[in-house]
């Protein structure tokens, strides 16, 4: 039988690894192996970095989620010209679909404020993978 409906417990799991040093450098990749290879390729001394693995879980988008995202990222000021902000769209998609993450040690549902505080490198990697998993705009 075909499943034509998205269930609340349908999850998209995004695993990623983050390397940080004591001076604020942040590197992120979808796998620990990819992260290490990338750092070695640019001659980074891995002994100066702490590498941790994380997981963020997102709900699979439904038609209602898609409509909500479209409403929040496409705007018009004069009824004719439509504007679209791709960074705002990615942020809205993350905040709309996030179920939980383990970035703080415990598995918790992040607040919008916490999502805004993410390092841009981490947000970019996770957001790009969410785009891959859901289609550019949820399609």
Secondary structure, 3 states (H helix, E strand, C coil): CCCCCCCCCCEEEEEEEEEECCCCCEEEECCHHHHHHHHHHCCCCHHHCEEEEEEEEEECCCHHHHHHHHHHHEEECCCCCEEECHHHHHHHHHHHHEEEECCCCCCECCCHHHHHCCCHHHHHHHHHHHHHHHCCCCC
